[in-house]
Amino acid sequence: MVKEFMGADFLLENEPAVKMFEAADKMPIFDWHCHLSPKEIYENKEPEDIAQLWLGGDHYKWRAMRSCGVEEKYITGTETTGYEKFKAFASCMPSLIGNPMYHWCHLELRRYFGIEDILSADTADEIWNKANEVIKAGGFTPRALIEKSNVSHLCTTDDPADTLEYHQLIAKDATFKCKVLPAFRPDKALAIEAPAFVPWLADMEKTACTSIDSFAKLKEVLLIRINFFAQMGCRASDHAFSYLPYEPATPAELETIFAKGKAGEAISAHEADQYKTALLQFLAAQYAERGWGMELHIGPMRNNNTKMFEAIGPDGGFDSLDDQMIAQKMSRFLDSLAREDKLPRTILFTLNPKDNYVLGTMLGNFQGPEAESKIQFGSAWWFNDNIDGMREQMKALGNLGALGKFVGMVTDSRSFLSYPRHEYFRRIMCNLLGEFVEKGQYPYDEKTLCKMAEDIAYNNAIKYFGVE
């Protein structure tokens, strides 16, 4: 029997799953890791059309279009119209069988536009017109979409040099109920070997109104910024690494490395790892003191296509998985903090699913009473936020840790239409838990199961990050 496409029981293949999803679906959303623009949230402008909402900056869609042979001018080009880009994307949709993009797009059409038509080249014009009519009727500003999606809190990703002016303005508006909180992301401060380090340092000096002429001074300024972020409600930090470094160094060595970085001189890989280790240890201790969660995203290999990087810059859809060995240095880094009682609540994300069990077993080495599942295995991320990726991440966590204490899904998105991904995750999560019950591997206690689904969907993250 062929099931209805995206029917009420979409992805729910057993009775316990249906019951659990009824409970989970009622929960608000806490999007504790996203890339939404606080400026756009504050300005709250209506979009021009569905192309602007869907295709601007969405490297997931761009990769899919390139895989279907679409010319770049219809992807990131400036000489083509939004209508032309939408038509090009629509023509790709029938080929995306098995791709979560197919589900995400149709969920978004249904949940925000009330459109149940299947997107293709044949239906593109009709859907374009219907969607734009709905947009013109209003209710598609960033804040309206956030409220319609039942988002109670969201954490943006913000550089230490950011003034957080838009967070301050949003916080003053009592009519907007969602709490928009900054998350501290000091990647540019850590990447001393990158060309962007010297310009970033200048920006940081401008924000801090002081010169930064030493590693010690840098830490002093970052501490001031951490305190400012805390005043603005920050409860999380965020870091991206291809691998987690661990190379100890003396204070004198660190000052020498910083001086070279400030001068724009070449930094060796060993020096960069020494600097990153020391600075991240300092930052982690500050996070621990404040009860923040430290997110460590590990495993991307970025900007692989030099020609396209030079043409359109970073975040263009030319990143992929790295396959480095990560366990040894990760263990030593976390242990260096635990020895000093300075290990914060930490969420370990892997982009390469080969490391699911590496991270899943690492959790148990460093748990503590400060929080339930203090060391978390982060949700299936980026290239893994699909049915198989989510199932495998949760199965690994279930096999190795406490799945019932999992802090759940994040959008990791720049789009205000991405919130149906939480529904997608909740359906997949409930179905997996239901399978355990259906196979006699867990008792069919509806009350316990529904509470677990609600906790993974929302409550665990609220408690873990300590937001109000």
C-alpha positions as CSV (number, residue, x, y, z in Angstrom):
1,M,0.0,0.0,0.0
2,V,1.4,3.4,-1.0
3,K,1.2,6.0,1.8
4,E,0.0,9.5,1.1
5,F,2.8,11.9,0.5
6,M,3.3,14.0,3.6
7,G,0.1,12.8,5.2
8,A,-0.6,13.3,8.9
9,D,1.5,10.2,9.7
10,F,4.5,11.4,7.6
11,L,7.6,9.6,8.9
12,L,5.5,8.1,11.8
13,E,5.4,4.3,11.2
14,N,4.1,3.0,14.5
15,E,1.4,3.7,17.1
16,P,3.8,4.9,19.9
17,A,5.4,7.4,17.4
18,V,2.0,8.9,16.6
19,K,1.3,9.4,20.3
20,M,4.7,10.9,21.0
21,F,4.6,13.3,18.1
22,E,1.2,14.6,19.2
23,A,3.0,15.6,22.4
24,A,6.2,16.9,20.9
25,D,4.4,18.9,18.2
26,K,2.8,21.0,20.8
27,M,6.1,22.2,22.3
28,P,7.6,25.6,21.4
29,I,10.9,25.8,19.6
30,F,14.2,26.8,21.3
31,D,16.6,27.4,18.4
32,W,19.8,27.5,20.3
33,H,22.1,27.5,17.2
34,C,21.2,29.5,14.1
35,H,22.6,32.1,11.8
36,L,19.6,34.4,11.6
37,S,20.5,38.1,11.3
38,P,19.5,40.2,14.4
39,K,19.5,43.2,12.1
40,E,16.9,41.6,9.9
41,I,14.8,40.6,12.9
42,Y,14.9,44.2,14.2
43,E,14.2,45.9,10.8
44,N,11.4,43.3,10.3
45,K,10.9,44.0,6.6
46,E,8.4,42.1,4.3
47,P,10.1,40.1,1.6
48,E,9.7,40.9,-2.1
49,D,8.8,37.3,-3.1
50,I,9.4,33.6,-2.4
51,A,12.7,33.7,-4.3
52,Q,14.1,36.1,-1.8
53,L,12.9,34.0,1.1
54,W,14.0,30.7,-0.3
55,L,17.1,31.2,-2.5
56,G,19.0,34.1,-1.1
57,G,22.1,32.7,0.8
58,D,20.8,29.1,0.9
59,H,23.8,27.0,0.0
60,Y,21.8,23.8,0.5
61,K,19.6,24.8,-2.5
62,W,22.6,26.1,-4.4
63,R,24.4,22.7,-4.1
64,A,21.3,20.9,-5.3
65,M,20.9,23.2,-8.3
66,R,24.5,22.7,-9.3
67,S,24.1,18.9,-9.0
68,C,21.2,19.2,-11.5
69,G,23.4,21.2,-14.0
70,V,21.9,24.6,-13.4
71,E,24.1,27.5,-14.7
72,E,25.6,29.6,-11.9
73,K,23.8,32.7,-13.2
74,Y,20.6,31.2,-12.0
75,I,22.1,30.4,-8.6
76,T,24.2,33.3,-7.3
77,G,24.2,35.5,-10.4
78,T,23.1,39.1,-10.3
79,E,21.9,39.3,-13.9
80,T,18.9,37.0,-13.4
81,T,15.6,37.6,-11.7
82,G,14.2,35.9,-8.7
83,Y,11.5,34.4,-10.9
84,E,14.1,32.9,-13.2
85,K,16.0,31.5,-10.2
86,F,12.8,30.0,-8.7
87,K,11.9,28.4,-12.0
88,A,15.4,26.9,-12.2
89,F,15.2,25.5,-8.7
90,A,11.7,24.1,-9.3
91,S,12.9,22.2,-12.3
92,C,15.4,20.4,-10.0
93,M,12.9,19.3,-7.4
94,P,11.7,16.0,-9.0
95,S,15.3,14.8,-9.1
96,L,15.8,15.4,-5.3
97,I,14.3,12.1,-4.2
98,G,15.9,11.0,-1.0
99,N,17.3,14.6,-0.3
100,P,15.9,16.3,2.8
101,M,15.6,19.4,0.7
102,Y,12.6,17.8,-1.0
103,H,10.8,17.4,2.3
104,W,11.9,20.7,3.8
105,C,10.6,22.7,0.8
106,H,7.2,20.9,0.7
107,L,6.8,21.3,4.5
108,E,7.5,25.0,4.1
109,L,5.0,25.4,1.3
110,R,2.4,23.7,3.4
111,R,3.1,25.3,6.8
112,Y,3.6,28.9,5.7
113,F,1.7,29.2,2.4
114,G,-1.0,26.6,2.7
115,I,0.2,25.1,-0.7
116,E,0.0,21.4,-1.0
117,D,0.9,21.2,-4.7
118,I,4.1,19.3,-5.6
119,L,6.8,21.7,-6.9
120,S,8.3,21.0,-10.3
121,A,8.9,22.8,-13.6
122,D,5.2,22.2,-14.5
123,T,3.8,23.7,-11.3
124,A,6.5,26.4,-10.8
125,D,4.4,29.3,-12.3
126,E,1.3,28.4,-10.3
127,I,3.2,28.0,-7.0
128,W,5.1,31.2,-7.7
129,N,1.9,33.1,-8.1
130,K,0.1,31.5,-5.2
131,A,3.1,32.0,-2.8
132,N,3.6,35.6,-3.8
133,E,-0.1,36.4,-3.3
134,V,0.2,35.0,0.2
135,I,3.3,37.1,0.8
136,K,1.7,40.3,-0.4
137,A,-1.2,39.7,2.0
138,G,1.3,40.2,4.9
139,G,2.6,38.2,7.8
140,F,6.0,37.2,6.3
141,T,8.3,39.6,8.2
142,P,11.0,37.9,10.2
143,R,9.2,38.4,13.5
144,A,5.9,37.2,12.1
145,L,7.5,34.0,10.8
146,I,9.3,33.4,14.1
147,E,6.0,33.9,16.1
148,K,4.0,31.7,13.7
149,S,6.7,29.0,14.2
150,N,6.2,29.1,17.9
151,V,9.8,30.0,18.7
152,S,10.2,31.0,22.3
153,H,14.0,31.6,22.2
154,L,16.7,31.8,19.5
155,C,20.4,32.2,19.7
156,T,22.2,34.0,16.9
157,T,25.9,33.6,16.3
158,D,27.9,36.8,17.1
159,D,31.5,37.9,16.9
160,P,33.1,39.4,20.1
161,A,33.6,42.6,18.1
162,D,29.9,42.9,17.5
163,T,28.3,45.8,19.4
164,L,25.0,43.8,19.7
165,E,23.1,47.0,19.0
166,Y,20.3,45.1,17.3
167,H,19.9,42.7,20.2
168,Q,19.6,45.7,22.5
169,L,16.9,47.2,20.2
170,I,15.0,44.0,20.0
171,A,15.1,43.5,23.7
172,K,13.4,46.9,24.2
173,D,10.4,45.9,22.1
174,A,7.9,44.3,24.5
175,T,5.5,43.4,21.7
176,F,7.9,40.8,20.4
177,K,7.7,37.7,22.7
178,C,10.6,35.6,21.3
179,K,13.8,36.2,23.2
180,V,16.6,36.8,20.8
181,L,19.9,36.0,22.6
182,P,23.5,36.4,21.3
183,A,25.8,33.4,21.2
184,F,29.6,34.2,21.6
185,R,31.5,33.0,18.4
186,P,35.1,34.0,18.6
187,D,36.3,32.0,15.5
188,K,38.1,35.0,14.1
189,A,39.9,35.6,17.4
190,L,41.1,32.0,17.3
191,A,42.2,31.8,13.7
192,I,45.5,33.7,14.1
193,E,46.9,32.0,11.0
194,A,44.1,33.4,8.7
195,P,44.4,36.5,6.6
196,A,41.3,37.9,8.3
197,F,43.0,37.9,11.8
198,V,44.6,41.4,11.4
199,P,41.5,43.1,10.1
200,W,39.5,41.4,12.9
201,L,41.9,42.6,15.5
202,A,41.5,46.2,14.2
203,D,37.7,45.8,14.5
204,M,38.0,44.4,18.0
205,E,40.2,47.3,19.0
206,K,37.6,49.8,17.6
207,T,34.8,48.1,19.6
208,A,36.8,47.8,22.8
209,C,38.2,51.4,22.4
210,T,41.7,50.2,23.3
211,S,44.8,48.8,21.6
212,I,45.5,45.0,21.8
213,D,49.2,44.7,21.8
214,S,49.7,41.3,23.6
215,F,48.1,38.0,24.1
216,A,47.4,39.0,27.7
217,K,45.6,42.1,26.5
218,L,43.6,40.1,24.1
219,K,42.3,37.9,26.9
220,E,41.5,41.0,28.9
221,V,39.4,42.5,26.1
222,L,37.7,39.2,25.4
223,L,36.8,38.9,29.1
224,I,35.1,42.3,28.9
225,R,33.2,41.2,25.8
226,I,32.1,38.0,27.5
227,N,30.8,40.0,30.4
228,F,28.9,42.3,28.0
229,F,27.4,39.3,26.1
230,A,26.4,37.8,29.5
231,Q,24.6,41.1,30.3
232,M,22.7,40.7,27.0
233,G,21.5,37.2,28.0
234,C,24.1,35.1,26.3
235,R,24.0,31.4,27.4
236,A,26.1,29.8,24.7
237,S,29.4,30.0,22.8
238,D,30.0,28.5,19.5
239,H,33.3,27.3,17.8
240,A,34.1,25.7,14.5
241,F,37.1,23.5,14.0
242,S,38.2,21.0,11.4
243,Y,39.8,19.2,14.4
244,L,40.0,20.3,18.1
245,P,43.6,21.4,18.7
246,Y,45.8,20.5,21.7
247,E,49.3,21.9,21.8
248,P,50.5,23.3,25.2
249,A,52.7,26.4,25.2
250,T,54.5,28.7,27.6
251,P,53.3,32.3,28.2
252,A,56.5,33.6,26.4
253,E,55.8,31.4,23.4
254,L,52.2,32.6,23.2
255,E,53.3,36.3,23.3
256,T,55.7,35.6,20.5
257,I,53.0,33.9,18.4
258,F,50.5,36.7,19.0
259,A,53.1,39.3,18.0
260,K,53.7,37.5,14.7
261,G,50.0,37.2,14.1
262,K,49.4,40.9,14.8
263,A,52.2,41.8,12.4
264,G,50.6,39.7,9.7
265,E,53.6,37.3,9.6
266,A,53.3,33.6,8.7
267,I,52.1,31.3,11.5
268,S,53.0,27.6,11.4
269,A,50.4,25.0,12.0
270,H,52.1,24.1,15.3
271,E,52.1,27.7,16.4
272,A,48.5,28.1,15.4
273,D,47.5,25.1,17.5
274,Q,49.4,26.3,20.5
275,Y,47.7,29.7,20.3
276,K,44.2,28.1,19.7
277,T,44.7,25.7,22.6
278,A,45.6,28.4,25.1
279,L,42.9,30.8,24.0
280,L,40.2,28.2,24.0
281,Q,41.2,27.0,27.4
282,F,40.9,30.6,28.7
283,L,37.5,31.0,27.1
284,A,36.2,27.7,28.2
285,A,37.1,28.5,31.8
286,Q,35.0,31.7,31.5
287,Y,32.1,29.7,30.0
288,A,32.2,27.3,32.9
289,E,32.2,30.0,35.5
290,R,29.0,31.5,33.9
291,G,27.2,28.2,33.2
292,W,27.3,28.7,29.5
293,G,27.1,25.8,27.0
294,M,30.2,25.5,24.8
295,E,29.4,24.2,21.3
296,L,32.2,22.6,19.4
297,H,31.4,22.0,15.7
298,I,34.1,19.7,14.4
299,G,34.9,18.3,10.9
300,P,34.2,20.7,8.0
301,M,36.7,21.1,5.1
302,R,35.8,24.6,3.8
303,N,36.1,26.4,0.5
304,N,37.3,23.5,-1.6
305,N,36.7,25.1,-5.0
306,T,39.2,27.9,-5.3
307,K,37.8,29.3,-8.6
308,M,34.3,29.6,-7.0
309,F,35.7,30.9,-3.7
310,E,37.4,33.7,-5.6
311,A,34.2,34.4,-7.6
312,I,31.6,34.4,-4.8
313,G,33.4,34.1,-1.5
314,P,32.8,31.8,1.5
315,D,29.5,30.0,2.4
316,G,28.8,29.5,-1.3
317,G,28.1,25.7,-1.0
318,F,31.6,24.4,-1.6
319,D,32.3,22.9,1.8
320,S,32.4,19.2,2.6
321,L,33.4,16.6,5.3
322,D,37.0,16.3,6.5
323,D,38.3,12.9,7.6
324,Q,41.0,13.7,10.2
325,M,41.6,11.7,13.3
326,I,40.1,13.7,16.1
327,A,40.0,11.6,19.3
328,Q,43.4,12.0,20.8
329,K,43.6,15.8,20.9
330,M,40.0,16.1,21.8
331,S,40.6,13.9,24.8
332,R,43.6,15.8,25.9
333,F,41.9,19.2,25.5
334,L,38.8,18.3,27.5
335,D,41.0,16.6,30.1
336,S,43.1,19.7,30.5
337,L,40.0,21.6,31.5
338,A,38.5,18.8,33.7
339,R,41.8,18.6,35.7
340,E,41.3,22.3,36.7
341,D,37.6,22.0,37.2
342,K,37.1,24.4,34.3
343,L,35.3,22.2,31.8
344,P,32.0,23.9,30.9
345,R,28.8,22.3,29.6
346,T,30.0,21.1,26.2
347,I,28.2,20.0,23.1
348,L,30.3,18.0,20.6
349,F,29.1,18.1,17.0
350,T,30.7,16.0,14.3
351,L,30.2,16.6,10.6
352,N,31.7,13.2,9.7
353,P,29.4,10.4,10.9
354,K,32.4,8.1,11.1
355,D,33.1,9.9,14.4
356,N,29.6,9.3,15.9
357,Y,31.1,6.7,18.3
358,V,34.2,8.7,18.9
359,L,32.0,11.5,20.3
360,G,29.5,9.2,21.8
361,T,32.1,7.5,23.9
362,M,34.0,10.7,24.7
363,L,30.9,12.0,26.5
364,G,31.1,9.5,29.3
365,N,34.7,10.4,30.1
366,F,33.9,13.9,31.4
367,Q,30.3,14.0,32.7
368,G,29.6,15.9,35.9
369,P,26.7,16.9,38.3
370,E,26.6,20.5,37.1
371,A,24.0,19.5,34.4
372,E,22.2,16.4,33.2
373,S,24.4,15.0,30.4
374,K,26.8,17.9,30.9
375,I,28.8,16.7,27.9
376,Q,26.3,16.3,25.0
377,F,26.5,14.7,21.5
378,G,25.1,17.5,19.3
379,S,22.4,16.8,16.8
380,A,23.1,15.6,13.3
381,W,24.5,18.7,11.7
382,W,24.7,20.2,8.2
383,F,25.2,17.4,5.7
384,N,23.8,14.9,8.3
385,D,20.5,16.6,9.1
386,N,18.5,14.1,7.1
387,I,16.6,11.0,8.0
388,D,19.5,8.6,8.1
389,G,21.9,11.1,9.7
390,M,19.5,12.0,12.5
391,R,18.6,8.4,13.1
392,E,22.3,7.3,13.3
393,Q,23.2,10.1,15.6
394,M,20.4,9.3,18.0
395,K,21.0,5.6,17.8
396,A,24.7,6.2,18.7
397,L,23.7,8.4,21.6
398,G,21.1,5.8,22.7
399,N,23.7,3.0,22.6
400,L,26.4,5.0,24.4
401,G,24.7,7.6,26.6
402,A,21.4,9.0,27.8
403,L,19.2,9.7,24.8
404,G,16.4,10.9,27.1
405,K,18.6,13.8,28.2
406,F,19.4,14.9,24.6
407,V,19.1,18.6,23.9
408,G,17.7,18.0,20.5
409,M,17.6,19.8,17.2
410,V,18.9,23.1,15.9
411,T,18.2,24.8,12.5
412,D,21.8,26.0,11.9
413,S,20.1,28.2,9.3
414,R,20.0,31.7,7.8
415,S,16.4,31.3,6.7
416,F,13.3,32.4,8.6
417,L,11.4,29.6,6.8
418,S,13.6,26.8,8.3
419,Y,11.6,26.0,11.4
420,P,9.6,23.1,9.9
421,R,13.0,21.3,10.2
422,H,12.1,21.0,13.9
423,E,8.9,19.2,12.9
424,Y,11.0,17.0,10.6
425,F,13.4,16.2,13.5
426,R,10.5,15.6,15.9
427,R,8.8,13.1,13.6
428,I,12.1,11.2,13.0
429,M,12.9,11.2,16.7
430,C,9.4,10.0,17.7
431,N,9.5,7.3,15.1
432,L,12.9,6.0,16.3
433,L,11.7,5.9,20.0
434,G,8.5,4.2,18.8
435,E,10.6,1.5,17.1
436,F,12.3,0.6,20.4
437,V,8.8,0.2,21.9
438,E,7.4,-1.7,18.9
439,K,10.2,-4.2,19.1
440,G,9.8,-4.8,22.8
441,Q,13.1,-3.0,23.7
442,Y,11.3,-0.4,25.8
443,P,8.0,-0.5,27.7
444,Y,4.9,1.1,26.1
445,D,4.4,3.6,28.9
446,E,2.6,6.4,27.1
447,K,3.1,9.0,29.8
448,T,6.8,8.4,30.1
449,L,7.3,8.3,26.3
450,C,5.4,11.5,25.7
451,K,7.3,13.3,28.4
452,M,10.6,12.1,26.9
453,A,9.5,13.4,23.4
454,E,8.6,16.8,24.9
455,D,11.9,16.9,26.8
456,I,14.0,16.2,23.7
457,A,12.0,18.5,21.6
458,Y,12.3,21.5,24.0
459,N,12.6,21.1,27.8
460,N,16.0,19.6,27.9
461,A,17.6,22.5,26.0
462,I,15.8,25.1,28.1
463,K,17.1,23.4,31.3
464,Y,20.6,22.8,29.9
465,F,21.3,26.4,28.8
466,G,19.5,27.9,31.8
467,V,17.3,30.3,29.8
468,E,14.1,31.8,31.2
